[in-house]
């Protein structure tokens, strides 16, 4: 089960565009909405929550999937990524001890990290 909460802090980058007549600098949302995410704690103890945290530059529909070592989907949850800091708690009660992969999928982008349950 995933539990979302959001701090509401937007993530911006500066875009620089060069024209024949000069350079235009403007502040726009990062095109790469999520570049990386953190899992804590790793390794995790069976039955405890694992925090999944990442920054996003925009709101977007996505999914978090937990895969076993063979690549089989153990659980999958759809959710809405909020602009700014995103935190989700993954309850590991239903996961047996072993190695898993946490996969975030959105806008044809896939990010994956290893999760160890002890």
Buried (B, 14 or more C-beta within 10 A) or exposed (E): EBEBEBEEEBBEEEEEEEEEEEEEEEEEBBEEBBEEBEBEEBBBEBEBBBEBEBBBBBEBEBEBBBBBEEEEEBBEBEBEBBBBBBBBBBBBEEBEEEEBBBBBBBEEEEBEBEBEBE
